[in-house]
């Protein structure tokens, strides 16, 4: 069952992700309170992708679920491009002697410490390149699909209780340092994935209840972002060791409201046509794999343009990154035709 609104949803999600990765390139430091409020709303767009994945797991894959076919498709369109682009990233890293996280490199000068160990740690964590941590993380969720089948068959109250308990745990555990500890990312995003499943199970009821409560959802998103901005000078969720105490994460609750808000608002456009969002949705995974490379390339030429950046430059830079990533994806798709999904997932 194709849902136009969720295609648009994917398009918006990839835009938020690229925006949050362009802060440094655009020179935006969100020093003021209003800027931090905006940055907290933008940052963490990955949650939208996780929510969409959970929604589609029930909506698309649950009826007649075949674990072997499901995993074969994910290995082809997710893992294979990841391994290809990761190999290129590691070759670039070793050739330029770019730094890797200290944990990745061993203390000695052996082949294992300096080459094999960094490669293995990079591939199993995704910590070697911008945003690639998402692939090992989402692969674990895919591997755990039988558990989600059982979750779907539970009574609704039990589902809500489990999701709520995991949400509270996620607010305390928070995201891993440098996104390296994959299981910590799983613990953090799991309640969002389950919320996506729940919203698919109850989608008609959600549309009915919240269709006239969009201002209330907007107020919740902005209010939580303002609350976080009062005491946190950064943006998005904090990153820390899993068992080190830190004030509870607020961003995850804000992102859940944002997920719900996007779902309800975009439902109004279920029968409309927006070519830009449709194009972004179709190419979203390709943009995901490529945008880090474009950002690196633009970063190399940035010193040639010595002007002061800021918030005004952010949408221009992000738009350029998306446009360049899409252009490269189209070129790859034309050049490799049917095999392009192995390269860019599209």
N, C-alpha and C positions, 0 to 999 in steps of 0.2 A: 504494500500500500504506500503510494508516494504522497507525501505531505509537502506541499509547496512552502508552507510556513516554516517547516523545519529545514528546508533547503536554504531559505533566507537566513535562518538561525545560524547555520554553519558559516554562511558568508560573513555575518556580523562577528561571529566568534573569531575567525581568522584575522579580521581587521583589528580587533581588540588585542590579540596576541602580538601582531606586528607592531602596533602602536606602542605597547609596553616594552618592546625590545628596541625601540628607536629613541628612547629617552636620552641616552648618551650621545648618539649621533646628532640629535637636534639641539643638544645643549640645554635641555629642560631639567632643572633641578628641583622643581616644585617646592620652593622655599617658604612660600606664604601658606597660610591656612586654607584659603579657597583653592589654591593649586593642589594641596595635599588631598583635599576632598575629591577633586576630579581625578587625581592620580590613583587614589584608592578604588575608585569605581572602574577605571580602565584596567588597572593591574590585576592579574589573576584570571584573565580570559580563558585560561585552560579549563577552569571549572565549567564553563559553558560547553566545551567539547566533551568533557566527561559526562555531563548531564545528558547531552544529546546521545552519546554512546549507550547510556543506560536506557534511555527512552526507546531507541531503535532496537536494542537487544530484545525487549518485549514486543515491540510493535512489528518488527520485521522478522527476527530470527526465531523467536519463541514458538510460533506455530510450525509444527513439523521440524523441530530443531534437530540437526544432524551435526554432532560434535566434530566428526572427521572433516566434513565438507566446510564447516564453519572455520576451523583452524587452518585448513588448506588455503582458503581464500585469504585469511589474515596473513599467513606466512608469505603468500605471493605478493599482496598489495601493501603490506606494512613492513614485514621483517626484511624482505629482499631489498627494497629501496634503502632501508636503514643500513644494512650491511654494506651496500655499494657506496653510499655517501659517507658513511663512517670510515670506510677504508680510505677514501680520498682525504677526509679530514685528518686521519692519523698520518697519512703520507705527508700532508702539508705540515702537520705539527712536528714530525720528526725532521723534515727537511729544513724547517725554519727554526728549529730548537725552541718552539713555543712552549710555554710552561703548561704542565698538567698538574692536577691536584697532588699534593705531597704523598698521599696514600697510594697513588697509582705507581709511583716509581720506587724501586727497591734501593737499599742503601749501597749495594755494590755496583761494580762496573760490568757484571756478567750480562750475557745475552738475555737471561731471564729477567734480571732487575731493570734493565734499561730498555728492552724491546718487548719481550713476550708479556711480562706482567703488566706494563702500561696498556698494551693492546687488549688483554683479557679484561682488565678492570674497566677500561673505556667502553668496551662493547656490552658488558653486563650492567653498566650503570648509565651509559649515555652521557657521562660527565665530561666528554672531550670536546663537545661542540654545542653551540647555542640551541637550546630547546630539545635536543635529541634525547634527554632523559625521559621524555614522554613515552618513547617507544618501549623500552624495557618495562616501564610501569604499566602501560596499557596492555602489554602482552601478558602480564601476570593476571590481569582482570579477564582477559580472553581465556586463558588456561583454566581459570576458576569458574567458567560458565556453568558447569553442572550445579555448583552451589547456588547460582542465581536462579536456575530452574526450580530448585527446591524453595528458594525464597518466594518466588512468584506463586507457588501453590500454598503458602502459609495463609492463615486467617489475616485479614487486613490489620486488625489491632496488633497482632504479633509483628507484622511487617513494620508498622509505624514505630512500635516500641524498639525494635532492633535498630532501625535507622536513627531514631532519636538518641539512643545510647551511644552508637558509633559516632554520631555528630558531636556529642559532648566530649568523647575521647579525642576526636580529631582536633577540637578546639584547644585541647591541652597538649597533645603530641606535636601538632603543627608540622610545618614542612621541613625537610632535611637540609642541612648545610650544603650549599652548592648543588642541591638536588641529587646528591650521590646515593644516599641510602634508599634504595628502591622500595623496600618494604614499608618504610616510613611514609613515602608518597602514597602507597596503596592504602595505608591506614588513614591518611588525611583525606583522600579523595573518594574512598569507598562509600561514605554516606551520600555523597553527591551522585554517584552512579546509581545507588539504590533509590534515591529520590527521583531520578530520571525514570527508573522502572515504575515506581509508584505513580508518577504523573502520566505515564502511558496507560497504566491500569485504570486510572480515574480521570482520563483526559476530558471527557464530556462534562463530568461534574465540576472539574476545575474551571473549564471555560464558562460554565453556568454561574459558578460562585464568584469568580474574579473578573468577569467581563466588565462590570461597572465599578470595580475597585482598583483600577489602574492608578489613580492619584494616590491611593493609600499605599500601594506597592512602591511607587516612586518615592513617597515620603520615607518609607522604611529603608530603601536603598541609600538615599541621601543622608538620612538621620544616622544610620550606622556608620557611614563613611565619615560624617562629621565627628561622631563620638571617637572613632579610631584616630582621627587627625588631631584630636586634642592632646594625645599623649604619645603618638608614634610619629616620628619625623620622617620615616620612610614611606613606602607605599606597598600595598598588598599584604600578604601574610608574612609573618616573621619566619626566619629559617633558623633552626636550632637543633641541638642533639635531642633525641626523642625523650629522654628521661631527665632532662635538665628543666627545672621549673622556670616558667616565663608566664607573664600575664596571659590569660586566655585569648585566643585569636578571635577577633570580631569579623575579619574579612570573610571568613567562610560562611557566616550567617548572612552577611550582605550579599555574597555571591549567590546563595540559594534564593534569596528574594529576587536578585537580578535574573536568574534563570527562569523563575516563575513569571516575572514581568515580561521578559522577551517572548516566552511561550504564549502568553495571553494576548499581548499586543500584536504579534505577528500572525496570530490566528485570524485576525481581522482581514488579512491580506491573502488568505488561503486561495482565493480564486482570482487574484490579480497577477500581473506579470511585471517583474522587475529584472531586466536583463543583466544589470550590474551585479545584483545580489546572486542571481542564478549562476552567473559565470564564476563569481568568487566561490560559491558553494561547490561547484563542480571541480574547480581547480584547487580547493582549499588544502588538500594534503600535499599537492605538488608545491604550493606556496610555502607550506610548513617546512618541507625539506630544503627549499632553495633560499628562503629569505635570509637565513643566517649568512650565507655566502655573499649575497648582495650587500648586506650590512657591512661585512668585512671589507668588501671591495670599495664601498663608498667611504669607509673609515680611512682607507689608504689615501684617498684623494682629498679628504676633508681639509688637511693643512693648506691646500692650494686656495681655499676659500675662507680667508680669515675674517669672518663677520660673526657678530654676537648672535647666538641662537636663543631659543627659549620656547615657550608654549606655542607661539605663533608659527614656528618652524616645524613643529611636530607633525601636523597633518600633511604638510608638504613632503617631508622626508618619508613618512610612512607610506604615502601615496606613491612616491617614486620607488620605494622598495617593493611594494606590491606589484606595481606595473612592470618593473624589471624582472621580478620573479615569475610573473605570469608569462612575460614574453619568452623567457628561457624555457618555461614549461611547454609552451605552444611549440617552440622550435624542437624540443626533444620529442614531443608527441608526433609531430609531422615526420621527423627524421626516422623514428623507430616504430611508428604506426602501432600495430597490435601489441608490441612488446614494451610500450612506454609505461605500462602499469608496473612492470618489474623495476623500472628506474625511478619513477616519481609517484607511483600509486595512482596514476590517472591515465 
